[in-house]
Amino acid sequence: MNVEHKFAHGETPVRLEDGTRIAGYASWFGIEDTGRDVVDHGAYCDSLARSSAEGRSIKMLWQHDPAQVIGVWDEVREDARGLFVKGRLLPGVARAREAAELIEAGALDGLSIGYTVRRAAKDERGRRHLKELELWEVSLVTFPMLPSARVGAKADPMRELARLISDARLELARD
């Protein structure tokens, strides 16, 4: 199995006794990342349904290292904008405490998805559209491939409108 990774940003962290709570969008639909991939709406739907049916959780890792589980995702869902995650960095895990400190200091805020591609297609601009993914994990990372995938990232309709206008201008310029 070749697990791929996409890096993305989310909500302001809140420290509680049961762990530091973090949330954000780990993936946005329709936005090209630095690897020229675009996740299409619905790409996570079947994977999340399978995970739920099998009682399998999406793992929270440190920098995509499967040996470094640092917390739990209490909520992983696809909505109209992307893949939203909400979870807790566990205080009993040393690396999770370090991550919480780094997030609170503003030194770390990237989110990244670890997945396998089930279905994809290239478009006329050479971008790979990820149509169906098997999601395995969402990591806290230093450098997300999708710059807007961050801890604290909230849905922003104006950002989406600006992106659509920019894409339309690029398309018109090519014609």
BAFI-3210 file (N, C-alpha, C; in Angstrom, 3 decimals, decimal comma, padded with zeros to 6 digits):
// residues 175
n [1|2|3|4|5|6|7|8|9|10|11|12|13|14|15|16|17|18|19|20|21|22|23|24|25|26|27|28|29|30|31|32|33|34|35|36|37|38|39|40|41|42|43|44|45|46|47|48|49|50|51|52|53|54|55|56|57|58|59|60|61|62|63|64|65|66|67|68|69|70|71|72|73|74|75|76|77|78|79|80|81|82|83|84|85|86|87|88|89|90|91|92|93|94|95|96|97|98|99|100|101|102|103|104|105|106|107|108|109|110|111|112|113|114|115|116|117|118|119|120|121|122|123|124|125|126|127|128|129|130|131|132|133|134|135|136|137|138|139|140|141|142|143|144|145|146|147|148|149|150|151|152|153|154|155|156|157|158|159|160|161|162|163|164|165|166|167|168|169|170|171|172|173|174|175]
n.u [000,850|000,640|000,783|-000,287|000,356|-001,130|-000,814|-002,413|-004,709|-006,594|-009,338|-008,707|-006,527|-007,600|-006,843|-007,564|-008,345|-008,528|-006,996|-005,477|-007,611|-008,126|-008,990|-009,986|-009,756|-008,577|-008,381|-009,361|-011,972|-011,628|-009,386|-006,221|-003,249|000,264|001,376|-000,004|-002,439|-005,973|-008,555|-011,634|-015,093|-016,770|-014,862|-014,027|-016,187|-017,097|-014,954|-015,005|-017,477|-016,965|-014,927|-016,341|-018,297|-016,655|-015,617|-013,219|-010,869|-009,807|-006,498|-004,551|-001,603|001,897|003,603|003,172|004,201|003,786|004,490|004,152|001,604|-000,389|-002,730|-006,346|-008,849|-011,887|-013,919|-014,401|-015,235|-016,812|-017,765|-019,524|-017,370|-014,923|-012,666|-013,302|-011,866|-011,816|-010,325|-008,304|-005,199|-003,336|-002,604|-000,969|000,929|004,136|005,056|002,674|002,221|004,344|003,564|001,209|002,276|003,793|001,774|000,251|002,129|002,232|004,012|003,580|001,105|000,064|-001,981|-002,295|-003,230|-003,200|-003,407|-004,748|-005,092|-008,075|-009,543|-008,860|-008,338|-006,834|-006,959|-007,510|-005,553|-003,516|-003,674|-004,159|-007,173|-008,502|-010,739|-011,801|-010,822|-009,018|-008,972|-006,538|-005,163|-004,777|-002,417|-000,512|001,544|004,559|004,929|002,393|001,124|-001,089|-001,522|-003,595|-004,650|-005,006|-004,602|-007,160|-008,273|-011,058|-014,180|-014,463|-016,395|-015,814|-013,137|-013,401|-014,957|-013,147|-011,163|-012,549|-013,036|-010,403|-009,562|-011,290|-010,381|-007,769|-008,410|-009,713|-007,565|-005,981|-007,374]
n.v [-001,180|002,123|004,888|008,143|011,632|014,701|018,024|020,411|023,844|024,892|025,515|027,697|026,375|024,792|024,259|021,557|019,364|016,769|016,899|018,924|020,630|020,656|021,870|022,017|022,503|019,880|019,378|020,919|021,180|021,288|022,944|023,501|021,865|022,100|019,962|019,723|018,449|018,056|017,791|016,332|017,095|014,882|012,914|011,648|010,400|007,590|006,266|007,276|006,280|003,509|003,290|003,976|001,918|-000,287|000,227|001,531|003,979|007,208|008,022|010,229|011,604|012,479|014,360|012,484|010,089|006,800|005,615|007,491|008,298|010,872|011,784|011,860|011,868|013,193|013,897|013,522|014,632|015,052|017,976|020,548|022,086|020,792|018,534|018,293|018,317|017,482|017,243|015,818|016,498|014,293|014,562|012,788|011,918|012,523|013,746|014,855|016,793|018,465|019,207|020,618|022,836|023,972|024,606|026,439|028,465|029,315|028,216|025,878|024,668|023,245|020,901|017,636|015,151|011,588|009,067|006,632|006,422|005,728|006,339|008,451|011,201|012,893|016,351|018,772|020,631|019,271|018,645|016,425|015,060|014,052|011,731|009,646|008,663|006,697|007,311|007,385|008,655|011,798|014,196|016,327|018,771|020,435|021,653|021,993|020,550|021,615|024,777|026,141|024,377|024,084|024,105|025,632|026,656|027,982|027,724|029,918|031,858|034,074|033,710|031,449|032,463|034,345|032,587|031,177|033,274|033,937|031,502|031,482|033,727|032,869|030,752|032,088|033,601|031,651|030,903]
n.w [000,000|-000,945|000,748|000,398|001,081|001,981|002,753|004,911|007,241|010,902|014,018|016,828|019,299|022,357|025,654|027,711|030,495|029,472|027,252|024,644|022,634|019,175|015,923|012,484|008,894|007,100|004,496|001,479|-000,847|-004,392|-004,574|-005,814|-004,849|-003,884|-005,175|-007,487|-007,289|-006,906|-004,687|-005,130|-004,454|-002,321|-002,256|000,097|001,159|000,862|002,092|004,729|005,521|005,382|007,321|009,631|009,675|010,051|012,495|012,647|013,380|012,205|012,259|014,365|013,705|014,222|011,988|009,919|010,849|011,549|013,923|015,817|017,294|018,382|019,399|019,309|016,809|017,270|015,657|012,268|009,247|006,081|004,495|002,703|001,964|002,458|004,146|007,395|010,613|014,082|017,186|019,917|021,415|023,234|026,665|028,051|026,307|025,305|022,870|022,002|023,943|023,325|020,731|021,324|022,693|020,617|018,780|020,265|020,471|017,919|016,180|014,836|012,697|010,611|008,794|007,476|005,150|005,107|002,787|000,446|-003,062|-004,626|-006,864|-009,571|-011,878|-014,642|-015,547|-018,229|-017,758|-016,671|-014,024|-011,262|-010,415|-007,475|-006,941|-005,419|-002,281|000,100|003,302|005,787|007,844|009,616|009,946|012,158|010,906|009,785|007,248|005,175|002,133|001,021|001,425|002,813|004,631|007,845|011,448|013,052|010,750|009,226|007,558|004,880|003,079|001,419|000,726|-000,822|-002,936|-004,001|-004,900|-006,894|-008,732|-009,401|-010,582|-012,795|-014,196|-014,856|-016,533|-018,635|-019,569|-020,695|-022,926]
ca.u [000,000|001,395|-000,002|000,122|000,107|-001,435|-000,719|-003,352|-004,677|-007,867|-009,741|-007,712|-006,481|-008,088|-006,281|-008,469|-007,716|-008,471|-006,149|-005,636|-008,556|-007,785|-009,946|-009,729|-009,938|-007,377|-008,441|-010,393|-012,363|-011,483|-008,221|-004,997|-002,155|001,573|001,683|-000,925|-003,611|-007,203|-009,495|-013,004|-016,159|-017,229|-013,726|-013,845|-017,487|-017,121|-013,928|-015,500|-018,555|-016,320|-014,242|-017,367|-018,902|-015,650|-015,156|-011,824|-010,744|-008,776|-005,446|-003,890|-000,166|002,876|004,405|002,909|004,960|002,834|004,947|003,924|000,206|-000,313|-004,055|-007,492|-009,813|-013,237|-014,838|-013,818|-016,406|-016,777|-018,898|-019,548|-016,112|-013,739|-012,576|-013,196|-011,452|-011,784|-009,795|-007,572|-003,822|-003,415|-001,581|-000,072|001,874|005,139|005,064|001,430|002,442|005,209|002,743|000,312|003,087|004,136|000,554|-000,085|003,125|002,116|005,141|003,096|-000,338|-000,328|-002,662|-002,001|-003,947|-002,515|-004,478|-004,454|-005,998|-008,926|-009,954|-008,395|-008,281|-006,132|-007,762|-006,833|-004,427|-002,508|-003,868|-004,795|-008,370|-008,675|-012,187|-012,132|-009,642|-009,127|-008,308|-005,962|-004,734|-004,590|-001,260|-000,029|002,790|005,189|004,715|001,323|001,110|-002,214|-001,202|-004,747|-005,071|-004,358|-005,312|-007,819|-008,881|-012,517|-014,770|-014,507|-017,041|-015,156|-011,933|-013,841|-015,356|-011,913|-010,515|-013,317|-012,774|-009,024|-009,556|-011,969|-009,457|-006,704|-008,993|-009,927|-006,254|-005,462|-008,138]
ca.v [000,000|003,361|005,942|009,480|012,650|016,068|018,874|021,497|024,607|024,727|026,411|027,986|025,282|025,033|023,260|021,015|018,255|015,553|017,149|020,181|020,453|021,347|021,625|022,765|021,796|019,154|019,315|021,765|020,698|022,163|023,821|022,821|021,931|022,296|018,782|019,794|017,622|018,722|016,833|016,611|016,911|013,498|011,977|010,941|009,886|006,133|005,882|007,574|005,326|002,220|003,402|003,937|000,577|-001,235|000,657|001,959|005,429|007,908|008,274|011,529|011,332|013,553|014,407|011,251|008,961|005,875|005,241|008,618|008,693|011,938|012,160|011,206|012,711|012,918|014,161|013,616|014,644|015,783|018,877|021,156|022,772|019,952|017,546|018,965|017,432|018,041|016,203|016,166|016,071|013,642|015,102|011,730|011,601|013,588|014,471|015,629|017,991|019,324|019,736|021,624|024,026|024,554|025,191|027,629|029,497|029,688|027,646|024,714|024,745|022,530|019,613|016,892|013,885|010,391|008,367|005,934|006,844|004,675|006,775|009,797|011,484|014,136|017,294|019,347|021,451|018,376|018,431|015,163|015,208|012,914|011,527|008,769|008,403|005,912|008,139|006,598|009,490|013,230|014,528|017,680|018,886|021,740|022,215|021,332|020,718|022,512|025,820|026,590|023,325|024,496|024,123|026,929|027,073|027,964|027,940|031,336|031,977|035,089|033,088|030,554|033,309|034,884|031,493|030,924|034,380|033,766|030,361|031,891|034,624|032,035|029,982|033,026|033,996|030,529|030,809]
ca.w [000,000|-001,046|001,371|000,001|002,093|001,564|003,925|004,916|008,489|011,624|015,095|017,849|020,268|023,701|026,544|028,713|031,215|028,656|026,095|023,913|021,526|017,935|014,840|011,272|007,635|006,686|003,040|000,877|-002,176|-005,547|-004,500|-006,247|-003,889|-004,491|-005,982|-008,627|-007,036|-006,485|-004,110|-005,560|-003,468|-002,214|-002,314|001,370|001,597|001,013|003,062|006,074|005,802|005,661|008,617|010,659|009,694|010,540|013,815|012,478|013,503|011,449|013,244|014,473|013,779|014,183|010,767|009,152|011,394|012,161|015,263|016,712|017,478|019,391|019,868|018,674|016,109|017,761|014,546|010,929|008,374|004,831|004,333|001,375|001,683|002,545|005,219|008,686|011,707|015,434|018,060|021,137|021,633|024,544|027,569|028,518|025,243|025,306|021,589|021,955|024,762|022,520|019,647|021,908|022,940|019,323|018,214|021,049|020,182|016,517|015,435|014,095|012,499|009,403|008,804|006,261|005,063|004,621|002,087|-000,799|-004,127|-005,186|-008,197|-009,910|-013,321|-015,015|-016,317|-019,391|-017,292|-016,115|-012,589|-010,908|-009,585|-006,586|-006,924|-004,289|-001,467|001,330|004,312|006,876|008,965|009,463|010,773|012,393|010,143|009,675|005,921|004,432|000,678|000,775|002,400|003,609|005,568|009,089|012,719|013,153|009,477|009,239|006,239|004,557|001,778|000,596|000,182|-001,889|-004,057|-004,589|-005,611|-008,112|-009,655|-009,866|-011,510|-014,036|-014,913|-015,442|-017,639|-019,738|-020,078|-021,489|-024,194]
c.u [000,888|000,532|000,568|-000,258|-000,190|-001,459|-001,707|-003,272|-006,046|-008,221|-008,592|-007,717|-006,981|-007,563|-007,311|-007,762|-007,576|-007,687|-006,412|-006,524|-008,105|-008,840|-009,535|-010,033|-008,601|-007,291|-009,591|-010,718|-012,084|-010,280|-006,970|-003,914|-000,820|002,038|000,804|-002,108|-004,763|-008,119|-010,898|-013,985|-016,618|-016,108|-013,567|-015,085|-017,490|-016,122|-014,408|-016,621|-017,974|-015,641|-015,235|-017,964|-017,949|-015,155|-013,700|-011,771|-009,656|-007,746|-004,960|-002,408|000,646|003,689|004,325|003,692|004,004|003,246|004,672|002,467|000,201|-001,677|-005,129|-008,331|-011,190|-014,268|-014,025|-015,004|-016,135|-017,992|-018,794|-018,207|-014,886|-013,836|-012,299|-012,817|-011,467|-011,299|-009,033|-006,144|-003,788|-002,274|-000,602|000,971|002,841|005,103|003,792|001,557|003,319|004,403|001,815|001,065|003,413|002,930|000,205|000,874|003,042|003,235|004,730|001,593|-000,815|-001,047|-002,397|-002,715|-003,027|-003,579|-003,902|-005,510|-006,770|-009,350|-009,498|-008,392|-007,548|-007,100|-006,913|-005,637|-003,336|-002,608|-004,526|-005,970|-008,562|-010,166|-012,645|-010,846|-009,984|-008,302|-007,829|-005,651|-004,741|-003,506|-001,148|001,337|003,302|004,837|003,621|001,438|-000,049|-002,091|-002,362|-005,258|-004,330|-005,244|-005,882|-008,462|-010,381|-013,005|-014,929|-015,107|-016,368|-013,869|-012,308|-014,253|-014,127|-011,185|-011,224|-013,082|-011,377|-008,917|-010,190|-011,075|-008,333|-007,206|-009,221|-008,599|-005,653|-006,126|-007,733]
c.v [001,232|004,493|007,284|010,453|013,981|016,907|020,036|022,357|024,478|025,706|026,637|026,876|025,723|023,912|022,858|019,868|017,007|015,768|018,496|019,916|021,294|020,999|022,445|021,942|021,194|019,076|020,201|021,216|021,761|023,078|023,017|022,986|022,062|021,092|018,675|018,831|018,493|017,627|017,257|016,358|015,460|012,473|011,143|010,164|008,374|005,658|006,120|006,629|003,950|002,228|003,275|002,537|-000,457|-000,891|001,105|003,481|005,957|008,355|009,717|011,246|012,627|013,402|013,108|010,032|008,006|005,396|006,351|009,085|009,695|012,353|011,371|012,258|012,302|013,099|014,296|013,546|015,464|016,704|019,515|021,774|021,866|018,929|018,271|017,945|018,200|016,934|016,764|015,645|015,526|014,070|014,046|011,323|012,778|014,416|015,316|016,895|018,983|019,984|020,835|022,926|024,737|025,231|026,483|028,782|029,990|029,141|026,463|024,859|023,965|021,224|018,945|015,555|012,788|009,475|007,488|006,364|005,631|005,017|008,216|009,957|012,795|015,048|017,881|020,214|020,597|018,147|017,076|015,473|013,922|012,748|010,620|008,393|007,482|006,671|007,264|007,451|010,952|013,608|016,015|017,749|020,320|022,417|021,468|021,578|021,608|023,637|026,275|025,535|023,533|024,253|025,530|027,391|026,928|028,200|029,437|031,505|033,008|034,539|032,184|031,354|033,880|033,810|031,200|032,011|034,253|032,630|030,736|032,817|033,844|031,266|030,882|033,436|032,902|030,450|031,812]
c.w [000,000|-000,497|000,959|001,108|001,428|002,826|003,831|006,207|009,210|012,733|016,075|018,892|021,644|024,578|027,602|029,419|030,360|027,363|025,470|022,717|020,330|016,888|013,637|010,043|007,227|005,170|002,583|-000,500|-003,233|-005,535|-004,852|-005,187|-004,617|-005,307|-007,217|-008,506|-006,561|-005,933|-004,514|-004,421|-003,494|-002,157|-001,044|001,804|001,852|002,064|004,492|006,472|006,147|007,026|009,762|010,798|010,287|011,943|013,799|012,561|012,573|012,488|013,199|014,704|013,820|012,906|009,952|009,651|012,098|013,558|016,277|016,677|018,623|019,943|019,175|017,956|016,585|016,661|013,262|009,983|007,119|004,821|002,949|000,989|001,673|003,656|006,525|009,745|013,023|016,349|019,242|021,068|023,059|025,463|028,097|027,495|025,108|024,014|021,449|022,791|024,011|021,398|020,164|022,164|021,632|018,666|018,941|020,774|018,737|015,644|014,571|013,922|011,287|009,675|007,462|006,296|004,554|004,036|000,983|-001,811|-004,629|-006,613|-008,406|-011,422|-013,531|-015,761|-017,447|-019,020|-016,645|-014,619|-012,359|-009,988|-008,801|-006,342|-005,787|-003,583|-000,311|002,362|005,459|008,096|008,585|010,463|011,043|011,733|010,139|008,361|005,167|002,927|000,238|001,812|003,280|004,584|006,879|010,298|012,832|011,863|009,568|007,820|006,020|003,170|000,870|-000,020|-000,987|-003,128|-004,766|-005,391|-006,917|-009,159|-010,247|-010,874|-012,848|-014,857|-015,579|-016,651|-018,852|-020,375|-020,965|-022,857|-025,215]
res [m|n|v|e|h|k|f|a|h|g|e|t|p|v|r|l|e|d|g|t|r|i|a|g|y|a|s|w|f|g|i|e|d|t|g|r|d|v|v|d|h|g|a|y|c|d|s|l|a|r|s|s|a|e|g|r|s|i|k|m|l|w|q|h|d|p|a|q|v|i|g|v|w|d|e|v|r|e|d|a|r|g|l|f|v|k|g|r|l|l|p|g|v|a|r|a|r|e|a|a|e|l|i|e|a|g|a|l|d|g|l|s|i|g|y|t|v|r|r|a|a|k|d|e|r|g|r|r|h|l|k|e|l|e|l|w|e|v|s|l|v|t|f|p|m|l|p|s|a|r|v|g|a|k|a|d|p|m|r|e|l|a|r|l|i|s|d|a|r|l|e|l|a|r|d]
***
